[in-house]
Amino acid sequence: MPGLISNPLQPRHAEPQIVLVTDPRADYQAIKEASSVGIPVIALCDTDNVFSGVDLVIPVNNKVEERLPLFTGYLLGRS
């Protein structure tokens, strides 16, 4: 939801330490807000993604739905 990170008056305001996005094209609003308040952004990117506003790019095929839960589980330390 727009304003969730950058607007402290938002009823469901969040203050994350880091933002992980699975597709920079689809999650552009979260990247924009996190960048504006100085929160680091990690993005799972394919070869056709734009890296603007992303601090760390992890190359992965983010177009295959079966791969993302497997990869994010690996990142979070789950088997």
All heavy atoms as a GROMACS GRO file, in nm:
protein
  602
    1MET      N    1   0.085  -0.117   0.000
    1MET     CA    2   0.000   0.000   0.000
    1MET      C    3   0.090   0.125   0.000
    1MET      O    4   0.183   0.134   0.080
    1MET     CB    5  -0.090  -0.002   0.122
    1MET     CG    6  -0.173   0.122   0.136
    1MET     SD    7  -0.291   0.112   0.271
    1MET     CE    8  -0.424   0.039   0.184
    2PRO      N    9   0.064   0.221  -0.087
    2PRO     CA   10   0.146   0.342  -0.090
    2PRO      C   11   0.144   0.415   0.042
    2PRO      O   12   0.041   0.429   0.108
    2PRO     CB   13   0.079   0.426  -0.200
    2PRO     CG   14   0.010   0.327  -0.287
    2PRO     CD   15  -0.034   0.217  -0.194
    3GLY      N   16   0.262   0.459   0.085
    3GLY     CA   17   0.274   0.533   0.210
    3GLY      C   18   0.298   0.447   0.332
    3GLY      O   19   0.319   0.499   0.440
    4LEU      N   20   0.296   0.317   0.316
    4LEU     CA   21   0.311   0.227   0.430
    4LEU      C   22   0.447   0.245   0.498
    4LEU      O   23   0.457   0.239   0.620
    4LEU     CB   24   0.294   0.082   0.385
    4LEU     CG   25   0.290  -0.023   0.495
    4LEU    CD1   26   0.169  -0.003   0.584
    4LEU    CD2   27   0.289  -0.161   0.435
    5ILE      N   28   0.552   0.270   0.421
    5ILE     CA   29   0.685   0.288   0.478
    5ILE      C   30   0.718   0.434   0.500
    5ILE      O   31   0.772   0.472   0.604
    5ILE     CB   32   0.791   0.224   0.385
    5ILE    CG1   33   0.768   0.074   0.374
    5ILE    CG2   34   0.932   0.253   0.435
    5ILE    CD1   35   0.855   0.006   0.271
    6SER      N   36   0.684   0.520   0.403
    6SER     CA   37   0.729   0.659   0.407
    6SER      C   38   0.637   0.755   0.482
    6SER      O   39   0.678   0.866   0.514
    6SER     CB   40   0.748   0.710   0.264
    6SER     OG   41   0.627   0.705   0.194
    7ASN      N   42   0.515   0.716   0.514
    7ASN     CA   43   0.422   0.806   0.581
    7ASN      C   44   0.396   0.760   0.724
    7ASN      O   45   0.322   0.666   0.748
    7ASN     CB   46   0.290   0.811   0.503
    7ASN     CG   47   0.190   0.909   0.562
    7ASN    OD1   48   0.219   0.976   0.659
    7ASN    ND2   49   0.074   0.916   0.502
    8PRO      N   50   0.456   0.828   0.824
    8PRO     CA   51   0.437   0.786   0.963
    8PRO      C   52   0.294   0.805   1.014
    8PRO      O   53   0.258   0.750   1.118
    8PRO     CB   54   0.536   0.871   1.042
    8PRO     CG   55   0.575   0.980   0.953
    8PRO     CD   56   0.549   0.938   0.813
    9LEU      N   57   0.212   0.881   0.944
    9LEU     CA   58   0.073   0.901   0.985
    9LEU      C   59  -0.019   0.791   0.934
    9LEU      O   60  -0.136   0.786   0.972
    9LEU     CB   61   0.023   1.038   0.936
    9LEU     CG   62   0.101   1.159   0.989
    9LEU    CD1   63   0.047   1.287   0.930
    9LEU    CD2   64   0.096   1.163   1.141
   10GLN      N   65   0.035   0.704   0.849
   10GLN     CA   66  -0.042   0.590   0.798
   10GLN      C   67  -0.079   0.498   0.915
   10GLN      O   68   0.006   0.466   0.997
   10GLN     CB   69   0.043   0.515   0.694
   10GLN     CG   70  -0.015   0.389   0.641
   10GLN     CD   71  -0.113   0.414   0.528
   10GLN    OE1   72  -0.140   0.526   0.492
   10GLN    NE2   73  -0.168   0.308   0.477
   11PRO      N   74  -0.204   0.455   0.927
   11PRO     CA   75  -0.245   0.370   1.040
   11PRO      C   76  -0.166   0.240   1.052
   11PRO      O   77  -0.139   0.193   1.162
   11PRO     CB   78  -0.392   0.340   1.012
   11PRO     CG   79  -0.438   0.446   0.919
   11PRO     CD   80  -0.318   0.490   0.842
   12ARG      N   81  -0.124   0.182   0.940
   12ARG     CA   82  -0.048   0.056   0.943
   12ARG      C   83   0.099   0.081   0.909
   12ARG      O   84   0.165  -0.001   0.848
   12ARG     CB   85  -0.109  -0.042   0.845
   12ARG     CG   86  -0.252  -0.081   0.883
   12ARG     CD   87  -0.316  -0.173   0.785
   12ARG     NE   88  -0.235  -0.293   0.768
   12ARG     CZ   89  -0.243  -0.372   0.664
   12ARG    NH1   90  -0.325  -0.344   0.566
   12ARG    NH2   91  -0.168  -0.480   0.655
   13HIS      N   92   0.154   0.196   0.951
   13HIS     CA   93   0.292   0.234   0.921
   13HIS      C   94   0.390   0.127   0.968
   13HIS      O   95   0.377   0.070   1.075
   13HIS     CB   96   0.324   0.367   0.990
   13HIS     CG   97   0.465   0.412   0.973
   13HIS    ND1   98   0.514   0.455   0.852
   13HIS    CD2   99   0.568   0.419   1.059
   13HIS    CE1  100   0.640   0.488   0.865
   13HIS    NE2  101   0.676   0.468   0.991
   14ALA      N  102   0.489   0.098   0.883
   14ALA     CA  103   0.591  -0.002   0.916
   14ALA      C  104   0.729   0.062   0.907
   14ALA      O  105   0.751   0.152   0.827
   14ALA     CB  106   0.581  -0.118   0.818
   15GLU      N  107   0.821   0.016   0.991
   15GLU     CA  108   0.959   0.064   0.989
   15GLU      C  109   1.052  -0.056   0.974
   15GLU      O  110   1.117  -0.097   1.070
   15GLU     CB  111   0.990   0.143   1.116
   15GLU     CG  112   0.914   0.271   1.126
   15GLU     CD  113   0.953   0.352   1.249
   15GLU    OE1  114   1.061   0.326   1.305
   15GLU    OE2  115   0.876   0.439   1.287
   16PRO      N  116   1.060  -0.112   0.853
   16PRO     CA  117   1.146  -0.230   0.834
   16PRO      C  118   1.294  -0.193   0.836
   16PRO      O  119   1.332  -0.078   0.810
   16PRO     CB  120   1.105  -0.280   0.695
   16PRO     CG  121   1.057  -0.158   0.625
   16PRO     CD  122   0.993  -0.072   0.731
   17GLN      N  123   1.378  -0.290   0.866
   17GLN     CA  124   1.523  -0.272   0.863
   17GLN      C  125   1.576  -0.291   0.721
   17GLN      O  126   1.678  -0.234   0.685
   17GLN     CB  127   1.590  -0.373   0.956
   17GLN     CG  128   1.553  -0.356   1.101
   17GLN     CD  129   1.611  -0.228   1.157
   17GLN    OE1  130   1.726  -0.194   1.131
   17GLN    NE2  131   1.531  -0.156   1.234
   18ILE      N  132   1.506  -0.373   0.644
   18ILE     CA  133   1.546  -0.405   0.508
   18ILE      C  134   1.421  -0.443   0.429
   18ILE      O  135   1.323  -0.492   0.488
   18ILE     CB  136   1.650  -0.519   0.507
   18ILE    CG1  137   1.718  -0.528   0.373
   18ILE    CG2  138   1.588  -0.651   0.546
   18ILE    CD1  139   1.847  -0.606   0.379
   19VAL      N  140   1.424  -0.420   0.299
   19VAL     CA  141   1.310  -0.456   0.214
   19VAL      C  142   1.360  -0.557   0.110
   19VAL      O  143   1.460  -0.533   0.042
   19VAL     CB  144   1.250  -0.332   0.144
   19VAL    CG1  145   1.146  -0.371   0.042
   19VAL    CG2  146   1.191  -0.238   0.246
   20LEU      N  147   1.293  -0.671   0.100
   20LEU     CA  148   1.323  -0.774   0.001
   20LEU      C  149   1.208  -0.779  -0.098
   20LEU      O  150   1.093  -0.800  -0.058
   20LEU     CB  151   1.340  -0.910   0.069
   20LEU     CG  152   1.355  -1.031  -0.022
   20LEU    CD1  153   1.487  -1.023  -0.099
   20LEU    CD2  154   1.348  -1.159   0.057
   21VAL      N  155   1.239  -0.757  -0.225
   21VAL     CA  156   1.137  -0.763  -0.329
   21VAL      C  157   1.169  -0.875  -0.427
   21VAL      O  158   1.286  -0.906  -0.450
   21VAL     CB  159   1.122  -0.628  -0.404
   21VAL    CG1  160   1.076  -0.519  -0.311
   21VAL    CG2  161   1.249  -0.588  -0.472
   22THR      N  162   1.066  -0.936  -0.481
   22THR     CA  163   1.087  -1.048  -0.573
   22THR      C  164   1.083  -1.006  -0.719
   22THR      O  165   1.130  -1.080  -0.804
   22THR     CB  166   0.980  -1.157  -0.551
   22THR    OG1  167   0.851  -1.099  -0.565
   22THR    CG2  168   0.995  -1.219  -0.414
   23ASP      N  169   1.030  -0.889  -0.748
   23ASP     CA  170   1.027  -0.840  -0.886
   23ASP      C  171   1.027  -0.687  -0.882
   23ASP      O  172   0.925  -0.626  -0.849
   23ASP     CB  173   0.903  -0.891  -0.958
   23ASP     CG  174   0.901  -0.857  -1.106
   23ASP    OD1  175   0.994  -0.788  -1.153
   23ASP    OD2  176   0.807  -0.899  -1.175
   24PRO      N  177   1.140  -0.624  -0.914
   24PRO     CA  178   1.147  -0.478  -0.907
   24PRO      C  179   1.044  -0.405  -0.993
   24PRO      O  180   1.000  -0.298  -0.958
   24PRO     CB  181   1.289  -0.447  -0.956
   24PRO     CG  182   1.365  -0.570  -0.928
   24PRO     CD  183   1.268  -0.683  -0.947
   25ARG      N  184   1.004  -0.466  -1.102
   25ARG     CA  185   0.904  -0.402  -1.188
   25ARG      C  186   0.768  -0.397  -1.118
   25ARG      O  187   0.700  -0.296  -1.118
   25ARG     CB  188   0.892  -0.478  -1.320
   25ARG     CG  189   0.798  -0.411  -1.417
   25ARG     CD  190   0.793  -0.480  -1.552
   25ARG     NE  191   0.924  -0.472  -1.615
   25ARG     CZ  192   0.987  -0.578  -1.667
   25ARG    NH1  193   0.932  -0.696  -1.664
   25ARG    NH2  194   1.103  -0.563  -1.725
   26ALA      N  195   0.730  -0.504  -1.054
   26ALA     CA  196   0.600  -0.510  -0.986
   26ALA      C  197   0.603  -0.438  -0.851
   26ALA      O  198   0.501  -0.385  -0.808
   26ALA     CB  199   0.559  -0.656  -0.966
   27ASP      N  200   0.718  -0.437  -0.786
   27ASP     CA  201   0.729  -0.380  -0.652
   27ASP      C  202   0.794  -0.241  -0.652
   27ASP      O  203   0.860  -0.202  -0.556
   27ASP     CB  204   0.811  -0.474  -0.563
   27ASP     CG  205   0.748  -0.611  -0.551
   27ASP    OD1  206   0.624  -0.619  -0.551
   27ASP    OD2  207   0.823  -0.709  -0.542
   28TYR      N  208   0.775  -0.166  -0.759
   28TYR     CA  209   0.839  -0.036  -0.771
   28TYR      C  210   0.800   0.061  -0.659
   28TYR      O  211   0.881   0.142  -0.615
   28TYR     CB  212   0.811   0.028  -0.908
   28TYR     CG  213   0.668   0.072  -0.926
   28TYR    CD1  214   0.631   0.202  -0.897
   28TYR    CD2  215   0.570  -0.015  -0.971
   28TYR    CE1  216   0.500   0.243  -0.912
   28TYR    CE2  217   0.440   0.025  -0.987
   28TYR     CZ  218   0.405   0.154  -0.957
   28TYR     OH  219   0.275   0.194  -0.971
   29GLN      N  220   0.677   0.054  -0.610
   29GLN     CA  221   0.631   0.144  -0.504
   29GLN      C  222   0.709   0.118  -0.375
   29GLN      O  223   0.752   0.212  -0.308
   29GLN     CB  224   0.481   0.128  -0.480
   29GLN     CG  225   0.425   0.223  -0.376
   29GLN     CD  226   0.427   0.368  -0.422
   29GLN    OE1  227   0.406   0.396  -0.540
   29GLN    NE2  228   0.452   0.460  -0.332
   30ALA      N  229   0.729  -0.006  -0.339
   30ALA     CA  230   0.804  -0.039  -0.218
   30ALA      C  231   0.950   0.005  -0.232
   30ALA      O  232   1.009   0.057  -0.136
   30ALA     CB  233   0.797  -0.189  -0.192
   31ILE      N  234   1.008  -0.012  -0.350
   31ILE     CA  235   1.146   0.031  -0.373
   31ILE      C  236   1.157   0.182  -0.362
   31ILE      O  237   1.248   0.235  -0.299
   31ILE     CB  238   1.196  -0.019  -0.510
   31ILE    CG1  239   1.206  -0.171  -0.511
   31ILE    CG2  240   1.329   0.045  -0.546
   31ILE    CD1  241   1.234  -0.230  -0.646
   32LYS      N  242   1.062   0.251  -0.421
   32LYS     CA  243   1.062   0.398  -0.419
   32LYS      C  244   1.054   0.450  -0.275
   32LYS      O  245   1.129   0.539  -0.235
   32LYS     CB  246   0.945   0.450  -0.502
   32LYS     CG  247   0.930   0.598  -0.506
   32LYS     CD  248   0.811   0.635  -0.592
   32LYS     CE  249   0.778   0.781  -0.580
   32LYS     NZ  250   0.657   0.816  -0.655
   33GLU      N  251   0.964   0.394  -0.196
   33GLU     CA  252   0.946   0.440  -0.058
   33GLU      C  253   1.066   0.404   0.029
   33GLU      O  254   1.110   0.485   0.109
   33GLU     CB  255   0.820   0.380   0.001
   33GLU     CG  256   0.695   0.440  -0.057
   33GLU     CD  257   0.570   0.398   0.018
   33GLU    OE1  258   0.579   0.376   0.140
   33GLU    OE2  259   0.465   0.389  -0.047
   34ALA      N  260   1.116   0.282   0.015
   34ALA     CA  261   1.231   0.240   0.095
   34ALA      C  262   1.353   0.326   0.062
   34ALA      O  263   1.426   0.368   0.153
   34ALA     CB  264   1.262   0.093   0.072
   35SER      N  265   1.375   0.355  -0.064
   35SER     CA  266   1.488   0.439  -0.104
   35SER      C  267   1.474   0.581  -0.050
   35SER      O  268   1.574   0.642  -0.012
   35SER     CB  269   1.499   0.442  -0.256
   35SER     OG  270   1.528   0.315  -0.306
   36SER      N  271   1.352   0.630  -0.045
   36SER     CA  272   1.332   0.769   0.000
   36SER      C  273   1.360   0.787   0.149
   36SER      O  274   1.395   0.896   0.192
   36SER     CB  275   1.190   0.816  -0.032
   36SER     OG  276   1.095   0.752   0.051
   37VAL      N  277   1.348   0.681   0.227
   37VAL     CA  278   1.375   0.693   0.371
   37VAL      C  279   1.505   0.624   0.413
   37VAL      O  280   1.535   0.613   0.531
   37VAL     CB  281   1.257   0.640   0.457
   37VAL    CG1  282   1.134   0.727   0.438
   37VAL    CG2  283   1.226   0.496   0.427
   38GLY      N  284   1.583   0.575   0.314
   38GLY     CA  285   1.714   0.519   0.343
   38GLY      C  286   1.716   0.374   0.388
   38GLY      O  287   1.812   0.332   0.453
   39ILE      N  288   1.615   0.298   0.357
   39ILE     CA  289   1.612   0.156   0.392
   39ILE      C  290   1.674   0.077   0.278
   39ILE      O  291   1.637   0.096   0.162
   39ILE     CB  292   1.467   0.109   0.417
   39ILE    CG1  293   1.406   0.185   0.534
   39ILE    CG2  294   1.461  -0.041   0.442
   39ILE    CD1  295   1.259   0.163   0.553
   40PRO      N  296   1.770  -0.013   0.308
   40PRO     CA  297   1.831  -0.092   0.200
   40PRO      C  298   1.730  -0.184   0.133
   40PRO      O  299   1.643  -0.240   0.198
   40PRO     CB  300   1.938  -0.174   0.273
   40PRO     CG  301   1.947  -0.122   0.410
   40PRO     CD  302   1.826  -0.040   0.437
   41VAL      N  303   1.746  -0.200   0.002
   41VAL     CA  304   1.656  -0.283  -0.077
   41VAL      C  305   1.736  -0.397  -0.141
   41VAL      O  306   1.837  -0.373  -0.207
   41VAL     CB  307   1.587  -0.201  -0.188
   41VAL    CG1  308   1.499  -0.290  -0.275
   41VAL    CG2  309   1.506  -0.088  -0.128
   42ILE      N  310   1.690  -0.520  -0.120
   42ILE     CA  311   1.744  -0.637  -0.186
   42ILE      C  312   1.639  -0.685  -0.284
   42ILE      O  313   1.522  -0.696  -0.250
   42ILE     CB  314   1.776  -0.749  -0.085
   42ILE    CG1  315   1.882  -0.702   0.014
   42ILE    CG2  316   1.821  -0.875  -0.157
   42ILE    CD1  317   1.912  -0.802   0.123
   43ALA      N  318   1.682  -0.712  -0.407
   43ALA     CA  319   1.586  -0.753  -0.510
   43ALA      C  320   1.631  -0.881  -0.578
   43ALA      O  321   1.748  -0.898  -0.609
   43ALA     CB  322   1.570  -0.643  -0.614
   44LEU      N  323   1.535  -0.970  -0.597
   44LEU     CA  324   1.558  -1.090  -0.677
   44LEU      C  325   1.528  -1.050  -0.820
   44LEU      O  326   1.415  -1.015  -0.853
   44LEU     CB  327   1.465  -1.203  -0.631
   44LEU     CG  328   1.470  -1.240  -0.484
   44LEU    CD1  329   1.370  -1.350  -0.453
   44LEU    CD2  330   1.610  -1.281  -0.442
   45CYS      N  331   1.630  -1.052  -0.906
   45CYS     CA  332   1.615  -0.997  -1.040
   45CYS      C  333   1.648  -1.098  -1.148
   45CYS      O  334   1.740  -1.179  -1.134
   45CYS     CB  335   1.708  -0.877  -1.057
   45CYS     SG  336   1.667  -0.737  -0.953
   46ASP      N  337   1.575  -1.086  -1.256
   46ASP     CA  338   1.600  -1.159  -1.377
   46ASP      C  339   1.681  -1.068  -1.470
   46ASP      O  340   1.708  -0.952  -1.435
   46ASP     CB  341   1.466  -1.197  -1.441
   46ASP     CG  342   1.477  -1.317  -1.532
   46ASP    OD1  343   1.590  -1.358  -1.562
   46ASP    OD2  344   1.373  -1.370  -1.573
   47THR      N  345   1.715  -1.114  -1.586
   47THR     CA  346   1.798  -1.034  -1.676
   47THR      C  347   1.726  -0.913  -1.734
   47THR      O  348   1.791  -0.820  -1.780
   47THR     CB  349   1.848  -1.120  -1.793
   47THR    OG1  350   1.735  -1.178  -1.859
   47THR    CG2  351   1.941  -1.228  -1.745
   48ASP      N  352   1.595  -0.910  -1.729
   48ASP     CA  353   1.522  -0.798  -1.788
   48ASP      C  354   1.470  -0.697  -1.685
   48ASP      O  355   1.390  -0.611  -1.718
   48ASP     CB  356   1.404  -0.849  -1.872
   48ASP     CG  357   1.297  -0.916  -1.789
   48ASP    OD1  358   1.326  -0.957  -1.675
   48ASP    OD2  359   1.184  -0.928  -1.838
   49ASN      N  360   1.516  -0.704  -1.560
   49ASN     CA  361   1.470  -0.611  -1.457
   49ASN      C  362   1.554  -0.484  -1.454
   49ASN      O  363   1.669  -0.483  -1.496
   49ASN     CB  364   1.475  -0.676  -1.318
   49ASN     CG  365   1.365  -0.778  -1.299
   49ASN    OD1  366   1.392  -0.892  -1.264
   49ASN    ND2  367   1.242  -0.740  -1.321
   50VAL      N  368   1.495  -0.377  -1.402
   50VAL     CA  369   1.564  -0.250  -1.383
   50VAL      C  370   1.614  -0.246  -1.239
   50VAL      O  371   1.541  -0.283  -1.148
   50VAL     CB  372   1.467  -0.132  -1.410
   50VAL    CG1  373   1.534   0.000  -1.385
   50VAL    CG2  374   1.414  -0.140  -1.552
   51PHE      N  375   1.737  -0.200  -1.219
   51PHE     CA  376   1.798  -0.203  -1.086
   51PHE      C  377   1.797  -0.068  -1.016
   51PHE      O  378   1.861  -0.052  -0.914
   51PHE     CB  379   1.942  -0.254  -1.097
   51PHE     CG  380   1.955  -0.382  -1.175
   51PHE    CD1  381   2.047  -0.394  -1.275
   51PHE    CD2  382   1.874  -0.490  -1.146
   51PHE    CE1  383   2.059  -0.512  -1.348
   51PHE    CE2  384   1.885  -0.608  -1.217
   51PHE     CZ  385   1.978  -0.619  -1.318
   52SER      N  386   1.725   0.028  -1.066
   52SER     CA  387   1.720   0.160  -1.007
   52SER      C  388   1.659   0.154  -0.867
   52SER      O  389   1.549   0.101  -0.849
   52SER     CB  390   1.637   0.253  -1.096
   52SER     OG  391   1.626   0.379  -1.038
   53GLY      N  392   1.730   0.207  -0.768
   53GLY     CA  393   1.681   0.209  -0.630
   53GLY      C  394   1.711   0.083  -0.552
   53GLY      O  395   1.678   0.072  -0.436
   54VAL      N  396   1.775  -0.015  -0.616
   54VAL     CA  397   1.806  -0.143  -0.552
   54VAL      C  398   1.950  -0.139  -0.503
   54VAL      O  399   2.041  -0.101  -0.577
   54VAL     CB  400   1.784  -0.260  -0.650
   54VAL    CG1  401   1.826  -0.391  -0.588
   54VAL    CG2  402   1.639  -0.265  -0.695
   55ASP      N  403   1.973  -0.178  -0.378
   55ASP     CA  404   2.108  -0.177  -0.321
   55ASP      C  405   2.183  -0.307  -0.347
   55ASP      O  406   2.304  -0.306  -0.365
   55ASP     CB  407   2.100  -0.152  -0.170
   55ASP     CG  408   2.043  -0.016  -0.140
   55ASP    OD1  409   2.099   0.083  -0.188
   55ASP    OD2  410   1.940  -0.009  -0.069
   56LEU      N  411   2.113  -0.419  -0.346
   56LEU     CA  412   2.176  -0.548  -0.369
   56LEU      C  413   2.087  -0.629  -0.462
   56LEU      O  414   1.969  -0.647  -0.436
   56LEU     CB  415   2.194  -0.624  -0.237
   56LEU     CG  416   2.254  -0.764  -0.247
   56LEU    CD1  417   2.397  -0.759  -0.298
   56LEU    CD2  418   2.249  -0.832  -0.112
   57VAL      N  419   2.147  -0.677  -0.571
   57VAL     CA  420   2.075  -0.758  -0.670
   57VAL      C  421   2.118  -0.903  -0.655
   57VAL      O  422   2.237  -0.933  -0.652
   57VAL     CB  423   2.104  -0.709  -0.813
   57VAL    CG1  424   2.043  -0.803  -0.915
   57VAL    CG2  425   2.054  -0.568  -0.833
   58ILE      N  426   2.020  -0.992  -0.643
   58ILE     CA  427   2.046  -1.135  -0.641
   58ILE      C  428   1.990  -1.191  -0.771
   58ILE      O  429   1.869  -1.186  -0.793
   58ILE     CB  430   1.981  -1.203  -0.520
   58ILE    CG1  431   2.038  -1.144  -0.391
   58ILE    CG2  432   2.003  -1.354  -0.525
   58ILE    CD1  433   1.972  -1.195  -0.265
   59PRO      N  434   2.079  -1.242  -0.859
   59PRO     CA  435   2.029  -1.295  -0.986
   59PRO      C  436   1.955  -1.427  -0.967
   59PRO      O  437   2.008  -1.521  -0.908
   59PRO     CB  438   2.156  -1.315  -1.069
   59PRO     CG  439   2.267  -1.321  -0.972
   59PRO     CD  440   2.223  -1.248  -0.849
   60VAL      N  441   1.832  -1.430  -1.011
   60VAL     CA  442   1.749  -1.549  -0.998
   60VAL      C  443   1.638  -1.539  -1.103
   60VAL      O  444   1.600  -1.430  -1.144
   60VAL     CB  445   1.690  -1.561  -0.855
   60VAL    CG1  446   1.594  -1.450  -0.825
   60VAL    CG2  447   1.626  -1.695  -0.832
   61ASN      N  448   1.588  -1.652  -1.146
   61ASN     CA  449   1.476  -1.652  -1.239
   61ASN      C  450   1.349  -1.624  -1.159
   61ASN      O  451   1.289  -1.713  -1.102
   61ASN     CB  452   1.466  -1.787  -1.311
   61ASN     CG  453   1.356  -1.789  -1.413
   61ASN    OD1  454   1.286  -1.691  -1.434
   61ASN    ND2  455   1.339  -1.903  -1.478
   62ASN      N  456   1.309  -1.497  -1.155
   62ASN     CA  457   1.191  -1.460  -1.076
   62ASN      C  458   1.061  -1.469  -1.155
   62ASN      O  459   0.957  -1.425  -1.109
   62ASN     CB  460   1.207  -1.320  -1.017
   62ASN     CG  461   1.223  -1.212  -1.121
   62ASN    OD1  462   1.215  -1.237  -1.240
   62ASN    ND2  463   1.247  -1.091  -1.076
   63LYS      N  464   1.066  -1.528  -1.273
   63LYS     CA  465   0.944  -1.544  -1.354
   63LYS      C  466   0.877  -1.679  -1.332
   63LYS      O  467   0.765  -1.700  -1.373
   63LYS     CB  468   0.977  -1.528  -1.503
   63LYS     CG  469   1.042  -1.396  -1.538
   63LYS     CD  470   0.953  -1.279  -1.506
   63LYS     CE  471   1.015  -1.149  -1.547
   63LYS     NZ  472   1.063  -1.068  -1.438
   64VAL      N  473   0.946  -1.772  -1.271
   64VAL     CA  474   0.891  -1.906  -1.248
   64VAL      C  475   0.839  -1.912  -1.105
   64VAL      O  476   0.915  -1.902  -1.009
   64VAL     CB  477   0.999  -2.015  -1.271
   64VAL    CG1  478   0.941  -2.152  -1.247
   64VAL    CG2  479   1.055  -2.003  -1.412
   65GLU      N  480   0.708  -1.926  -1.090
   65GLU     CA  481   0.645  -1.919  -0.958
   65GLU      C  482   0.695  -2.026  -0.861
   65GLU      O  483   0.700  -2.004  -0.741
   65GLU     CB  484   0.494  -1.929  -0.972
   65GLU     CG  485   0.433  -1.808  -1.038
   65GLU     CD  486   0.282  -1.819  -1.050
   65GLU    OE1  487   0.222  -1.897  -0.975
   65GLU    OE2  488   0.226  -1.749  -1.134
   66GLU      N  489   0.733  -2.142  -0.913
   66GLU     CA  490   0.778  -2.251  -0.825
   66GLU      C  491   0.915  -2.223  -0.765
   66GLU      O  492   0.951  -2.277  -0.661
   66GLU     CB  493   0.783  -2.385  -0.901
   66GLU     CG  494   0.648  -2.434  -0.948
   66GLU     CD  495   0.603  -2.370  -1.078
   66GLU    OE1  496   0.687  -2.321  -1.155
   66GLU    OE2  497   0.481  -2.368  -1.104
   67ARG      N  498   0.995  -2.138  -0.827
   67ARG     CA  499   1.131  -2.111  -0.781
   67ARG      C  500   1.136  -2.013  -0.665
   67ARG      O  501   1.221  -2.023  -0.578
   67ARG     CB  502   1.217  -2.055  -0.895
   67ARG     CG  503   1.227  -2.144  -1.013
   67ARG     CD  504   1.331  -2.248  -0.990
   67ARG     NE  505   1.340  -2.330  -1.110
   67ARG     CZ  506   1.405  -2.441  -1.115
   67ARG    NH1  507   1.466  -2.485  -1.009
   67ARG    NH2  508   1.410  -2.509  -1.225
   68LEU      N  509   1.047  -1.916  -0.663
   68LEU     CA  510   1.054  -1.811  -0.561
   68LEU      C  511   1.035  -1.862  -0.419
   68LEU      O  512   1.113  -1.825  -0.331
   68LEU     CB  513   0.956  -1.698  -0.594
   68LEU     CG  514   0.997  -1.615  -0.714
   68LEU    CD1  515   0.891  -1.511  -0.744
   68LEU    CD2  516   1.131  -1.549  -0.694
   69PRO      N  517   0.936  -1.944  -0.389
   69PRO     CA  518   0.926  -1.995  -0.250
   69PRO      C  519   1.048  -2.077  -0.211
   69PRO      O  520   1.095  -2.069  -0.097
   69PRO     CB  521   0.800  -2.082  -0.252
   69PRO     CG  522   0.721  -2.034  -0.367
   69PRO     CD  523   0.820  -1.985  -0.468
   70LEU      N  524   1.102  -2.151  -0.305
   70LEU     CA  525   1.222  -2.230  -0.278
   70LEU      C  526   1.339  -2.138  -0.246
   70LEU      O  527   1.411  -2.159  -0.149
   70LEU     CB  528   1.253  -2.316  -0.400
   70LEU     CG  529   1.367  -2.414  -0.388
   70LEU    CD1  530   1.325  -2.528  -0.296
   70LEU    CD2  531   1.404  -2.468  -0.525
   71PHE      N  532   1.357  -2.033  -0.324
   71PHE     CA  533   1.469  -1.942  -0.304
   71PHE      C  534   1.452  -1.855  -0.180
   71PHE      O  535   1.546  -1.836  -0.103
   71PHE     CB  536   1.489  -1.854  -0.428
   71PHE     CG  537   1.617  -1.778  -0.424
   71PHE    CD1  538   1.736  -1.842  -0.455
   71PHE    CD2  539   1.619  -1.646  -0.389
   71PHE    CE1  540   1.856  -1.774  -0.450
   71PHE    CE2  541   1.739  -1.576  -0.385
   71PHE     CZ  542   1.856  -1.641  -0.416
   72THR      N  543   1.333  -1.801  -0.157
   72THR     CA  544   1.312  -1.718  -0.038
   72THR      C  545   1.322  -1.803   0.090
   72THR      O  546   1.371  -1.754   0.191
   72THR     CB  547   1.178  -1.644  -0.042
   72THR    OG1  548   1.072  -1.738  -0.064
   72THR    CG2  549   1.176  -1.538  -0.149
   73GLY      N  550   1.281  -1.927   0.084
   73GLY     CA  551   1.299  -2.017   0.198
   73GLY      C  552   1.446  -2.039   0.227
   73GLY      O  553   1.490  -2.043   0.341
   74TYR      N  554   1.526  -2.049   0.122
   74TYR     CA  555   1.671  -2.063   0.137
   74TYR      C  556   1.730  -1.938   0.201
   74TYR      O  557   1.814  -1.944   0.290
   74TYR     CB  558   1.735  -2.090   0.002
   74TYR     CG  559   1.885  -2.089   0.004
   74TYR    CD1  560   1.956  -2.198   0.057
   74TYR    CD2  561   1.957  -1.981  -0.043
   74TYR    CE1  562   2.093  -2.198   0.061
   74TYR    CE2  563   2.094  -1.980  -0.040
   74TYR     CZ  564   2.162  -2.088   0.012
   74TYR     OH  565   2.298  -2.087   0.016
   75LEU      N  566   1.685  -1.819   0.156
   75LEU     CA  567   1.735  -1.693   0.213
   75LEU      C  568   1.701  -1.679   0.361
   75LEU      O  569   1.778  -1.625   0.440
   75LEU     CB  570   1.676  -1.574   0.139
   75LEU     CG  571   1.736  -1.538   0.004
   75LEU    CD1  572   1.660  -1.422  -0.056
   75LEU    CD2  573   1.882  -1.504   0.017
   76LEU      N  574   1.584  -1.727   0.400
   76LEU     CA  575   1.539  -1.714   0.539
   76LEU      C  576   1.587  -1.828   0.627
   76LEU      O  577   1.553  -1.834   0.745
   76LEU     CB  578   1.386  -1.704   0.542
   76LEU     CG  579   1.327  -1.584   0.469
   76LEU    CD1  580   1.176  -1.594   0.464
   76LEU    CD2  581   1.370  -1.454   0.535
   77GLY      N  582   1.663  -1.922   0.572
   77GLY     CA  583   1.717  -2.030   0.650
   77GLY      C  584   1.623  -2.145   0.673
   77GLY      O  585   1.639  -2.223   0.767
   78ARG      N  586   1.522  -2.158   0.590
   78ARG     CA  587   1.428  -2.269   0.602
   78ARG      C  588   1.458  -2.372   0.496
   78ARG      O  589   1.496  -2.341   0.384
   78ARG     CB  590   1.284  -2.219   0.583
   78ARG     CG  591   1.245  -2.119   0.687
   78ARG     CD  592   1.104  -2.071   0.661
   78ARG     NE  593   1.077  -1.958   0.747
   78ARG     CZ  594   0.996  -1.859   0.715
   78ARG    NH1  595   0.934  -1.860   0.600
   78ARG    NH2  596   0.976  -1.760   0.799
   79SER      N  597   1.438  -2.498   0.528
   79SER     CA  598   1.464  -2.604   0.430
   79SER      C  599   1.341  -2.632   0.347
   79SER      O  600   1.234  -2.625   0.389
   79SER     CB  601   1.502  -2.732   0.500
   79SER     OG  602   1.608  -2.708   0.588
   0.00000   0.00000   0.00000
